[in-house]
Amino acid sequence: MNPEDLLLLVTRTMPFGKYKDRLLADLPGHYLNWFAREGFPKGEIGRLLALMQEIDHNGLKPLLDPLRQGRR
């Protein structure tokens, strides 16, 4: 994992779908789990969604809070 990917999770928005324009870090777990079951998109967005799903699944979302605060 690239450490810069964590920053992308709190700055990059979902480019398509039901949660378009929502920060990747704010996507609901059930949506991330759906991608885990059905397959992540190709490319950077798929890699970031997979990372966010892993973080959410393991209850590690609070680790992103300092990155969010640093962006304000």
Secondary structure, DSSP 8 states (H G I E B T S, - for coil): --HHHHHHHTT-B--SSTTTTSBGGGS-HHHHHHHHHH---SHHHHHHHHHHHHHHHTT-GGGGHHHHHHT-
